[in-house]
Amino acid sequence: MTDTRSITQGGRRVTVIGGGAFGTALACAAVRAGQCVHLWGRDADVMADVRNNQRNTHYLPDIALPDSLQATSQWAAETVVPDILLLVTPAQTTQTMVEQIANTSSYGGVPIVLCAKGINQSDGRLLSEIVRAQMPEAQIGMLSGPSFATDIARGLPTAVSVAADDLSHAEWVGQTFSGSGLRCYATNDIRGVELGGALKNVMAIAAGIVAGRKLGASAQAALVTRGLVEMRRLAVAMGAQPDTLSGLSGLGDLILTCASTQSRNFSYGVAVGTGTDLNGLPLAEGVYTAGIATKLADDHGVDVPIISTVSAVLDKRLTVDDAINGLLARPLKVEQ
């Protein structure tokens, strides 16, 4: 049953689409920033838990959610048109979700902020390109950076990048979510923020494989460093600003996700490295990104040995041991 409580507090009207861990966490951050927040999730039981118990037990157990957070599983159940939409569903669902948004009259003209980290596996489009193709007049933003959902939900200090073509719009979006704990830094490099968030997932799988094989901290440091070089190289070839990859949505996110089992991609890599059964593991976006990123690199004439090796391992074209030996046997080059 839809929650019909009216929203009486002040602030901007924010609709968060995606009732998983990260969507719920960002909804909490927006409430703490003084906004009127409505959370939509596909699972009716999860949304009922949020609405009735101020909990998202399935995704964020033991974290109390704000009393004022509205939640529903009924699409477009808003009593008022939102000022901003956050799309926080997995990257590979973006095409379907954007079509649904475009066909919802109450969402027409509402700015959209993308929060998933990935590249469309079927055709190599970035998520912003999917939105632009379906909704050419939409104001698009991108939120990405080193941020675990549990940290944001608890209000722990976290900093992210918010990108938009118009820097003033990025600042407006950042102000909507910045508050106790969360700080949003504005940039006009959507492409750089998108690619940083997507490509670091592949590197996190690689780092997990290194950890799973117990190759040592030195190997881990080398992997992360050379991985960042590949990320920057490909992103710049695709039109990103190089400095963006050294910021929160590139280096910052890379550091976070290459060293913690809270990262699904790192955990997936550990499972690959240890030979653990991969069936039933949580979604790891890097699995979808590795192959298409390799193709994009080929299309742009960019050398990405770590990304392409991860892709080959995930596709079972290489064993982990052969992949490691192959990378170690590469000719030595001048560092750049």
C-alpha positions in Angstrom: 0.0 0.0 0.0 1.3 3.4 -0.9 2.3 5.7 1.9 0.1 8.8 1.7 1.7 11.0 4.4 2.1 14.5 3.0 5.5 16.1 2.9 5.5 19.1 5.1 9.1 19.9 5.7 11.0 22.5 3.7 13.7 22.0 1.1 14.0 20.7 -2.4 11.8 17.8 -3.5 14.1 14.8 -4.3 13.1 11.5 -5.8 15.6 8.7 -5.5 15.0 5.9 -7.9 16.6 2.7 -6.5 15.9 1.2 -3.1 19.2 -0.7 -2.7 22.0 0.2 -0.3 23.4 3.2 -2.3 20.0 4.7 -3.2 18.9 4.5 0.4 22.1 6.0 1.7 21.9 8.9 -0.7 18.3 9.4 0.3 19.5 9.6 3.9 22.1 12.2 2.9 19.5 14.3 1.2 17.3 14.3 4.2 20.2 15.3 6.4 20.8 18.2 4.0 17.2 19.4 4.6 15.5 18.1 1.5 12.1 16.4 1.1 13.0 12.9 -0.1 10.9 10.2 -1.7 12.6 6.8 -2.2 11.3 4.4 -4.9 12.3 0.8 -4.9 11.0 -2.2 -6.9 10.7 -4.5 -3.9 7.5 -3.8 -2.0 8.7 -5.5 1.2 11.9 -3.5 1.3 10.0 -0.2 0.8 7.5 -1.2 3.5 10.3 -1.8 5.9 11.7 1.7 5.1 8.3 3.3 5.4 7.1 1.5 8.5 10.2 0.7 10.5 12.7 3.3 9.3 15.0 0.4 8.3 16.3 -1.2 5.1 17.0 -4.5 6.7 17.8 -6.2 3.5 20.5 -3.8 2.3 21.5 -1.7 5.3 20.9 -3.8 8.4 21.3 -2.1 11.8 21.2 1.5 10.3 18.3 3.7 11.5 16.8 5.7 8.7 15.3 9.2 9.0 11.7 9.3 10.1 10.8 11.8 7.4 12.1 9.6 4.5 9.1 8.6 2.3 9.2 5.3 0.5 7.1 3.5 -2.1 7.2 0.7 -4.6 4.5 2.2 -6.8 6.0 4.0 -9.8 5.5 7.8 -10.0 3.5 7.8 -6.8 4.6 11.4 -6.1 1.9 13.9 -4.9 4.2 16.7 -6.2 6.6 16.9 -9.1 10.2 16.5 -7.8 12.9 19.1 -8.3 15.5 16.5 -9.0 15.7 12.8 -9.8 18.5 10.5 -8.7 18.9 7.3 -10.7 20.6 4.8 -8.5 19.9 1.5 -10.2 22.5 -0.8 -11.7 24.3 0.5 -14.8 22.9 -2.2 -17.1 19.4 -1.3 -16.2 19.8 2.4 -17.2 18.3 2.0 -20.7 15.1 0.5 -19.3 14.8 2.9 -16.4 15.4 6.0 -18.6 12.6 4.8 -20.9 10.4 4.5 -17.9 11.3 8.0 -16.7 10.8 9.5 -20.2 7.3 8.0 -20.3 6.3 9.4 -16.9 4.6 12.8 -17.5 5.3 14.1 -14.0 9.1 13.6 -14.5 9.3 15.6 -17.7 11.9 18.3 -17.5 13.2 17.2 -14.1 17.0 17.2 -13.8 18.4 13.7 -13.7 21.5 12.7 -11.7 23.1 9.4 -12.6 24.8 7.5 -9.7 25.6 4.0 -11.2 29.2 3.2 -12.2 29.4 1.4 -15.5 29.3 1.3 -19.3 26.4 -0.1 -21.3 27.7 -3.6 -22.1 25.8 -4.0 -25.4 27.0 -1.0 -27.3 29.6 0.8 -25.2 27.6 3.9 -24.5 28.2 5.9 -21.3 25.1 6.3 -19.1 24.8 10.0 -19.9 24.7 9.1 -23.6 21.8 6.8 -23.0 19.9 9.6 -21.2 20.7 12.2 -24.0 19.5 9.8 -26.7 16.2 9.2 -24.9 15.7 12.6 -23.3 17.7 15.2 -25.3 16.4 18.2 -23.3 17.2 16.7 -19.9 19.7 18.4 -17.6 22.1 15.6 -16.7 24.3 15.2 -13.7 26.7 12.5 -12.5 27.5 11.7 -8.8 30.5 9.4 -8.2 33.4 9.0 -5.9 34.9 7.0 -3.0 31.8 6.3 -1.1 30.5 3.1 0.6 26.8 3.1 1.2 27.1 2.3 4.9 29.4 5.3 5.4 27.0 7.7 3.8 24.0 6.2 5.5 25.7 6.6 8.9 26.7 10.2 8.1 30.4 9.4 8.2 32.7 11.9 6.4 32.6 11.2 2.7 33.5 13.3 -0.4 32.3 12.7 -3.9 32.4 14.4 -7.3 29.2 15.9 -8.9 29.5 16.6 -12.6 27.4 18.4 -15.1 28.1 20.2 -18.4 27.1 23.5 -16.7 29.3 24.0 -13.6 26.6 26.0 -11.9 24.2 23.1 -12.3 26.8 20.8 -10.8 27.1 23.1 -7.8 23.3 23.2 -7.4 23.2 19.4 -7.4 26.1 19.3 -4.9 24.4 21.7 -2.6 21.2 19.5 -2.6 23.1 16.6 -1.1 25.9 18.1 0.9 25.4 18.3 4.6 26.4 16.5 7.7 29.1 14.0 6.6 28.7 14.2 2.8 30.7 16.8 0.8 30.1 17.2 -3.0 32.7 18.8 -5.2 31.5 20.2 -8.5 33.1 19.6 -11.9 32.0 20.1 -15.5 33.7 16.9 -16.7 30.8 14.4 -16.9 32.8 12.1 -19.1 35.8 11.9 -16.8 33.6 11.3 -13.7 31.7 8.6 -15.5 34.7 6.8 -16.9 36.6 7.0 -13.6 33.8 5.4 -11.7 33.3 2.7 -14.4 36.9 1.7 -15.1 37.9 1.6 -11.4 35.5 -1.4 -11.0 37.7 -3.4 -13.4 40.8 -2.4 -11.5 39.1 -3.4 -8.2 38.5 -6.9 -9.7 42.2 -7.0 -10.6 43.2 -5.9 -7.1 41.0 -8.6 -5.7 42.7 -11.2 -7.8 46.1 -10.0 -6.6 44.8 -10.2 -3.0 43.2 -13.6 -3.5 46.5 -15.0 -5.0 48.4 -13.5 -2.0 50.9 -11.7 -4.3 51.7 -9.1 -1.6 51.3 -5.5 -0.9 54.0 -4.4 -3.3 52.1 -6.0 -6.2 48.9 -4.4 -5.0 50.5 -1.0 -5.0 51.9 -1.5 -8.5 48.6 -2.7 -9.8 46.7 0.3 -8.5 49.3 2.7 -9.8 49.5 1.2 -13.3 45.8 0.8 -13.3 45.3 4.5 -12.8 47.5 5.1 -15.8 45.3 2.9 -18.0 42.2 4.6 -16.7 43.5 8.0 -17.5 44.8 7.0 -20.9 41.5 5.6 -22.0 39.4 8.3 -20.4 41.4 11.1 -22.1 41.2 9.3 -25.5 37.4 9.4 -25.0 37.3 13.1 -24.2 37.8 13.3 -20.5 39.9 15.9 -18.7 43.1 14.2 -17.4 43.0 15.9 -14.0 39.6 14.4 -13.3 41.1 10.9 -13.1 43.4 12.1 -10.4 40.4 13.3 -8.3 37.7 11.8 -6.2 35.9 9.9 -9.0 39.2 8.4 -10.3 42.1 8.0 -7.9 39.9 8.4 -4.8 37.4 5.7 -5.8 40.3 3.5 -7.0 42.0 3.6 -3.6 38.8 2.8 -1.7 37.6 -0.1 -3.8 41.0 -1.8 -4.4 41.6 -2.5 -0.7 38.3 -3.4 1.0 35.9 -6.4 0.9 33.1 -3.9 1.2 33.7 -3.4 -2.5 31.7 -6.0 -4.5 34.2 -5.8 -7.3 37.2 -6.4 -5.0 35.4 -9.2 -3.3 34.5 -10.7 -6.7 38.2 -10.5 -7.7 39.2 -12.2 -4.5 36.8 -15.0 -5.3 38.4 -15.3 -8.8 41.9 -15.3 -7.3 41.1 -18.0 -4.8 39.1 -20.2 -7.2 35.9 -19.8 -5.2 32.6 -20.6 -6.8 31.3 -17.4 -8.3 27.6 -18.4 -8.5 25.4 -16.3 -6.2 28.0 -13.6 -5.6 26.5 -10.0 -5.4 26.5 -7.9 -8.6 29.9 -6.6 -9.6 29.6 -4.0 -12.3 33.2 -4.5 -13.3 32.3 -7.9 -14.8 30.1 -6.1 -17.4 32.6 -3.3 -17.9 35.8 -5.2 -18.5 34.9 -6.5 -22.0 33.3 -3.4 -23.3 36.2 -1.2 -21.9 38.7 -3.4 -23.8 36.7 -2.9 -27.0 36.6 0.8 -26.5 40.3 0.9 -25.9 40.9 -1.0 -29.1 38.6 1.4 -31.0 40.6 4.3 -29.7 44.0 2.7 -30.2 44.8 2.7 -26.4 46.9 0.1 -24.7 45.2 -1.2 -21.5 46.9 -4.5 -20.6 45.4 -4.8 -17.1 41.8 -4.1 -18.3 42.1 -6.5 -21.2 43.7 -9.2 -19.0 40.9 -9.0 -16.5 38.4 -9.3 -19.4 40.2 -12.4 -20.7 40.2 -14.0 -17.2 36.5 -13.3 -16.7 35.7 -14.8 -20.1 37.9 -17.8 -19.2 40.2 -17.1 -22.2 43.1 -17.0 -19.7 43.7 -18.7 -16.4 44.6 -16.5 -13.5 48.2 -17.9 -13.4 48.7 -17.4 -17.2 47.3 -13.8 -16.8 49.8 -13.0 -14.1 52.7 -14.5 -16.0 51.7 -12.6 -19.1 51.6 -9.3 -17.4 54.9 -9.9 -15.7 56.5 -10.9 -19.1 55.5 -7.7 -20.8 58.5 -5.6 -22.1 59.8 -3.0 -19.8 59.0 0.6 -20.8 59.6 4.1 -19.7 57.1 5.0 -17.0 54.4 7.3 -18.2 
